[in-house]
Amino acid sequence: MQELLESILAAAPTDTIAARLGLSKEQTETGLGALLPALTGAAQKKIRSEGGLGALVDLLGGGAFERHVDEPEKASLDEVVGEGNGILGDLFGSKETSREVANEASKKTGIDAGILKKLLPIAAALLVGFLAKKGKEGKGGLGDILGGLLDKDGDGSILDDIVGGALGGLLGGK
């Protein structure tokens, strides 16, 4: 899971996000680092819920989210936040949960909760963008990532490999 978080942070357009929100690059990186674990945890929970895996495939296949990682300057802030809020609704189910996540991240980082509330939908769009991008890359992409999300015991279950590989294929992977 830590590898997934590090990969997302490495791919994140932190300079662009910082400029759009009026933050420093360091604040942006710290904020994303505090918010992404809650988002990946919610994604894990969603995947394991009834119909959750199919819902995630539908979400990833339903848009061009990878542009948030590849070409962040081409999307307006309002567009990213709008898409991110939709993703948050799918993952968390309520605005109250989003507020709680931002408040908890604020306690850990010392960054104002109001700023983190603005950053949270952007972090959600980045997470889904990263997963969508990996889905289109095929082998070694989304299948491995989702296999890791599904493999809560760390036993490298063959079921996790099969499900992850199938998802990569459904999303246009090679």
C-alpha positions, 0 to 999 in steps of 0.5 A: 500500500505504501508503494501505491501512495508513493507512486501517486505522490510521485506522479502528482502535479504538485506544482500545478495543484499548489499554484491553483490552491495558493499553497506551497509545494511542501504543503501540497505534498504533505496534505496529499500524503495525509489524505491519500491513505484515507482515500485508498482505504475507502477504495479497499473497503469499496472493492470488498463490498457487494458490487464494489469491484464492478462499481470501481471498474465502471468509475475508472472506465467511465471517464478520462481521469488519467488526464489529471495525472498526465495533463493537469494544466488542461483541466480547470480547477472547477472540473477537477473538484467537481469530478473529485467530489463525485468520487468522494461521494462514491468512496465515502458516501457523505460529505460528513465523512469527507469533513472528518477525513480533512479534520483528521489530516489537519490534526496530523499535519498542522495544515488548516482543515479548510485547505485540506477540504479543498485539497481532498477532491483533488486528491480523489481525482488524482487517485482515480486518475492514477488507477485509470492510467495504470488500467490502460497500461496493462501488465504491471499496472492496475492489476497489480495495484488492485491485487494489492488493495484486495490482498489485505493479508499480504499472502499474494493470493492467486484470486487477487492476481486473477481479479486484478488482471481481469480489471486491467483487461476490462479497462483497455490494458494489454 
